[in-house]
Amino acid sequence: MAFDCSLPVSGTAASVTLAENAPAEAARLVPVAAGESGPELPVTSLVTDGLLNALSKVGAKGKVGECHRLLVDGTLFIAFGIGPASDIDDEAVRGGVGTAARSLAGVEKAAISAEFGVGPVVEGIVLGSYSYQGFKAADAAEPAQVTTEVAVVDADAEAFEAARIIAESVNLARDLVNTPSNYLYPASYAKIMEEIGAQVGLKVEVFDEDYLAEHGFGGITAVGGGSQRPPRLVHLALNPEATGTHTALVGKGITFDTGGISLKPGAKMEDMISDMGGSAAQFAAIVAAARLGIDMRIDAWLPLAENMPSGAATRPGDVITHYGGLTSEVLNTDAEGRLVLADAIARASQDKPDFLIETATLTGAQMVALGARTSAVMGSDDFRDAIAETGRSLGEPAWAMPLLEEQEAQLKSPIADIRNIHNSRNGGMLFAGLYLSKFVSEGTQWAHIDIAGPSFNTESPFGYTPKRATGVPVRTIIATLSALAER
């Protein structure tokens, strides 16, 4: 679905259609498994005699990451590896299809069988083919980019549509994160949310800097105070009158992070356009929930601010008052994400949701602890564990982490209720989670997902994951919402 909105540039991806049969002129996307005695092919209508022999001649093994283009009897085959035949699972299929999708340049029509699962196949195609060209000037010497049409055969229509919506939502989050901060700032970002929200039936409210100051959102106003582009808080509601389970979503929306007065080093600061990845994920998730018809009350509270140094910026040593009255001593203005999240969590908690999911590109300590691809999950024990397990099952690796009792003393401030950092190299990711826990209402099951590394891929593309914005953890959140709605 192409949304009519003021987002200046969107990425491109292959389009997928449901089909009974593969078009005669379409290239065939075929999985190759690694068997004990060589490559193995599935028995489908897309496989032709002679393909296995051709694959053997080019040295295909069926390993994950392999991709071969072969012309057999006048038909183009794109054969992709899915690993050992005895170990094929959804993620192997999703990754293999994604690898094939990244090689579709110049192919106008293709076809694939959903024999190994509709969801992994459709997600692999739409996510793997995603490309963001940004604001490059058109080059008359180069042909226009071809968007491949992929026919999916042997697929259930309902499962196909759900997978397409989920994949499109991930790509929406990618588009938002990839947009430069001179185009995506609090006011413009909020406008995009209003436009798309209206198209999918969400109730949307945008609160400006005057409202935030008047109603005590001291964290958001403190972080956004140093910028000429004032902050916003966006509230999106799905099924606001529904009874039963109520879930709140909160996501960090720092549209650019210089560190403020506690200025970051200049190297790689350009990657800080991604510091709103948590809000993008939550926005994409509630848009998907609306399109999927998830029957549950969901409220998203997304704080948007630009963290800049100026004469109006918050200083180290300042004390701010959050929504709800809790005060924080700001020791480091580069620990700003937790300040805006605290306000949003406090406001979301005012409605006493049963569950609260918050996600943020929060700490460099997440990458130190778990690397660039595995998210950290903290919060209520059972809910935290369930979300981490859901992420791993979907190919969005996540690991449950504790909140440390011994850090309670480090959280204390001599002049405020709490302080925003603990001036220690130890457990910085966990300290941030503990800080956020102070704003969650009693009785709410909650989880904090730190995606500092997983949300933005600074290395080469792999599987269905492109360079730059990844869209993590949109699929995990959608799956969690679906499960909660079925309780």
N, C-alpha and C positions, 0 to 999 in steps of 0.2 A: 504494500500500500504506500503510495506516494502522498505525503501530507502537504497540504497547501499552507506554507508558513514562511516566515521571514528569515529562516536559516539561509545564509547566503550561498553555501555550497554543500551539496550532499555527495556522499560516496556512491559508487556504482556497484552493482552486484548482478549476477545472473538471475533471470526470472525463471520461476518454476511453475509448471502447469501439470495438472493431473491428466493422464492419457491412458487409453486402453491399449494402444500399440505404439511402438516407436515409429516416428516419421522415417520414411525410407531414406531420406537424404541426411539424417542426423548421425553425427558421430556417436559411437557407443562407449559409455563409461562402464568399465568392467573391473570388478575386484579380483585380485589375485592373492590367494593364500599361500603361505609357505608350508608345503607338505613335507613329509619325511623323505620322499624321493624326488622332490622338485616342486615347481609351481603347480598349483591346483586352481581350476576355474569352477564357478558355480554352474549349475545346469539351468540356464534361462534362455528365453527367446532371443536375447541380445548376443549370445555367444555363437560363433560360427565355427565350422570345421576349419582347421588350419591355424586357429589363433594360438592354441597351446604350443604347437610346434614353432610358430613364429616367436613367441615369447621365450622359449628355450634357446633359440638361436641368438637372441639379443642379451642373454644372460640374466633374464628376470628371475628373481628368487622369491618374490612375494613379501619382501621385508617392508615394514612400516617406513614410509617416506619415499619408496620407489615409485616412479611414474614413467611409463613408456608410451610413446606414440607409434602406432604401427598401421600400415595400410595393408589390409588383407582382403583380396578379391574386390578391390575398389571401395571398401568401406574403411573409414578411419576409426581405429580403436584407441582409446586412452585407457590403458591398464594401470591400475594403482594397487600398491601393496597394502594388505591389511594384517600381516603378521602370521604367526603359526596357526594352522588350521584348527588345532585343538584349543586355541585361546581367543577366538573371535568374540568380541563383545561390542557394545554400542560405541564405546569411545574409539576402538580400533577402526570401526566402520566410519565414524564421523571424521576422524583424522585422515583416513585414507581418501575418503571422498573430498575432503577439504584440500588435500594435496593435489588431487586431480582437478578440482575447480580452479586452483591457482594457475593451471596450465591451459586454460580455455581461450587464451588470446587468439583472436582470428577465427574462432569457431562460432558460426551463427546459430546452429541448432545441434543439440545433443540429446541423448536419452540415457536413462539409467533405470535399473530395476530396484524396487524397494524390498527385495527379497530378504535382506538382512536387517530390516527395520525402517519404517517410514521416517520416524523422527531423526535418527542419525543421518539418513541420506539427505533429507531436505535441509537440515541444519548445516550439514557439511557443504552442500552446494552453495547456499545463500551466504554463509559465513566465510567459507574459503575463497569465494570469488570476489569478496568485497575489496574495493580499491578506492583510495581517497587521493585524488589528484590536486585537490585544493584550488589555488588561485593561479595556476600556471597559465601563461598566455597561450592562445591557440597557435599551433604551428602548422602552416599550410603545407609544409613538406611531409608531415606525418598524417596518415589516414586517421579518421575519427575512431575512437575506441568503440569496439563492437560489444554490445551487451548480449551475451549468449542466452538463448531460450532453451531450457532443459525440460524435456518431457519425463515425468516420473511415472513409470508403469508398475503394475502389481501393487498398488497402494490403496489403503482405505481412505476415503474422502475426508472423514472427520479428523483422523490422525494427521493427514496431509495438511489440512487447513490450520490445525493447532501448531504444527511444527513451523509452518510458514510464518505465522504471526509471531512466534517466539523468536525466530531468526531475524525477522525484520525489526523487532524491538531491540535486539542486541545491536544491530547496525545503526539504529537511531541513536543509541547511547554512544556508539563509536563516532558518529557524525558530530555530535555535540562536543565530545572531548577533543576531537581533532580540529575544531574551529578555533582560529587564533583569537586571542583575548581582546584585540582591538575591534573584533566583530561580535564576540560573545562576552558581555559584561552583565552585571546584575539586571539592569533594566531590559536590555535586549533579550537576555536569557529568559526572564520572566514573561516577556511578550510571546516568545516561541512556545512556552509552556501553555499560555492562555490559548493560543491559536490551535495547537494540536489537541489540547485537552477538550476544547469545545467540539472538535471533530469526532471524538470518540465517546462523548457523553459524560465527561467529568465535570464536576462543579469546581471552579477555579477561583481562588481569591489571591490577590497580590497586595501585600502590605509594604508601603514605602517607608522611607527613613523617618518621616515625621510620625507616622503611626508607631514605628518601632521604638522611637525615643519616648513617646508619650506613654506607651504601655510597658516600659521597663525591660525591653530586650537589650540589656547592656552588653552582652557578648557580641551580638551581631553589629551593634552600632560602634562598639569599640574597635573591632577589626576593620570595619568599613570606613571608619572615620578619617583615615589617612588618604583616601582616594577621592578624586574629583567625580568618580562614578559611584553614587551612594548605594547602600545595600538594599536588599529586598528579602522578604520572607514569602514564599509561595506555599499556599495550602491547596491541595488537590484532593477531592473527595469522590469516592465511588460507593454507590449504594448508601448514602448517608442516613437513610431512615431504616436500614435493615437492623433486625434484632439478631441475637446470637453472637457468634464470635466476632470480635472487633480487633483489627490489626492496624498498627501504625507503622509507617515507614519514615525514616529520617535519613538524609544524605548530605554530606559536606559539599557545599557549592562555592568554593573559593576559586573564582574565575581566573585569577592570577595571584601567585604568591611570591612576592619578593623577600618575604621574611619580615617586612616592616622595618622598624628601627633596628631589630636584631637581624640585619641584612644578611641574606644568603651569599655564598660565593658566586661569582659570575658564571663560572663554568657550568654548562648544562641548565642554566636557569630557564632557558626557553622551554624545557620540558614541563615547567610549572603551569602551562596551559591545561595540564591534565589534573590539576588539583581540585577540579569540580567533578571528578569521575564518580564519586559516591552519589551525588545528586542526579547525575545523568542516568546512573543505573536504576535508582529508585523511580525516577520519572518514567523511564522506559518500562519498568516493571508494572507500574500502575496503568500505563497506557495498554500494555499487553493484557493485564487483568480485565480491563474494560472490554477489549476486543474479544477476549476468550469467554466473556460472560461469567467470570468468577463471582459466585453469589455470596458475597460477604462484605461487610462494611470495612472499607480500607481508607485511611487518611494518610496522605503524605505531607510532611512538613519539611520544606527544603529551604535552608538559609543560604542566601547568595551574597557574597561580598568579595571585594578586591583588596588584598592586603598590600598596602603601599606605604613607604616612608614619606612623611611630610611634617609640617609644623602642626598639623591637626591629628597626627597619628598617636596611637597609644604608646606609652613609654614603658620600659621595664621598671617595675616598682609600683605601677599604678594599681589601684583597686577598682574593680568593676562590680556592678550588681546585676546578676542574671535575672531572667524572667522567673518569677516565683520567690525572689528575695535572697537566694544564696549568693555570697560574695566570693570573688576570686582575686588573689594577688597575682598579677601578671609578671612573672620573672623573665619570660622570654616571649617576645612578640611573634616569633616563628613557630610557636606552639599555639597557633591561632585557630586551627580547625576545631579543637575541642571547645573553644570559647563559643563559636557560633553553634556548634552541635548541642552544647549544654542548653542554650535558649530553646532550640527547636525540640529537644527531648523533653524539657520541662513543659513546653506548651502541649506537645503531643500527649504527655502523661496526665495532663489536666483532665482529659476525657476518659481516663481510666481504661485504656485498651487492655485486652487480654494478652496480646503479644505486641512487642515492639522490635522491629528490625532496623538497625542503623548501620550504614556502611560509609567508609571514608578512606581516602588516601592519607592516612593519618600520621604514620611515623616511619622514618628511615629504619628504625629498629626492627620493623616487621621484616625487612629484607635481610638484615643481619641474622635474624633468628631463623627464617624459613625460606630465604631465597626470593627470586624474582617472580616465581609462578605460583606459590602456595600462599593463600590468604590465611590470616590468623582470625580465630573466632573466640570471643570472650563473652561472658554473660551468665545467665541462669543455666545451671549445669545441663539439664536434660535438653533444653531448647538449643543451647550452644552446640551440644554433641550432635543433635539431629541435623542442624544446618551444616555442620562440617561434613557429616556423612553424606548429605544430599549433594554438596558440592563435589565431593570425590566421585560420587556415582555418575555425575554428569560431565566429568572432564574439566571441572573448575576446582582444582585441588584446594583443600582447606584443612586446617588442623585446629583442634580445640586447644585453647591455652587458658591457664588459671588467672584468677585475680588474687594477688598476694596479700595476705593479712599483714605481713610485716611492713608493707608499703603504706598502711594507714597512717603511721606516724610521720612518714615522709610527706604525706599529702597536707599535713597541717601547716598553717601560716600563722605568724605572730600577729598579723594585723587584719586578717580576713578569715573566712570560714575554711577556705582551701586555697592552694596555689596551683598554678597550671603546669609546672614542671618540678622535678625533684633534684636537679643539679647532680645527677649521677649517671654514669654510663650503663648502669645495671638495670635491666628490666624496663626500659623506657616505654616499650609497647604496652606492657602490662600496667604501668603507672597511668598511661592515657586511658586505658579501659576502666581502671579503678576510678579515675576522675569522673568519667561519664556516668558511672554507676550511681553517683550521688544525685543525679537528676531524674532517675527512673522512679516512677511511683511504686509504692509497695503493692505487691500482688500481681504486678505485670511481669510476665515471662519476657525476657529481652535478650538480644544478641547484638554485639558489636563486631563488624567484619572489617578488619584492616586490610585494605587492598592497595597499599602504597606501591608495591611492585607489580602485582598481577594485572592491574588496570591499564598499564601502559608498557608495551613491549619495545624496548630500545634496541633489541637484537634483530636478527633476520626472521622473516616469517617462518612459521612451522605449522603443519597440519592445516587447520582452519583458522589459525590465528595470524592476523596480519602484523606488520610493523606499526608502531604507534598504538592507538587506542584499541583495546581488546574487547570491551563490553562486559568484562567480568565485574560483578557476579550476577548479571541480569538473569541468567537461566536458573541459578540457584534460588534467587528470590521468587521468581515466578513459580517454580516447583514447590517451594515452601508455602506460598500463598494458596496454591491449588490444594495442597494437603491439609492446610488449616481449614479451608472452606468445606472440606469433606468430613470434618470431625463430628 
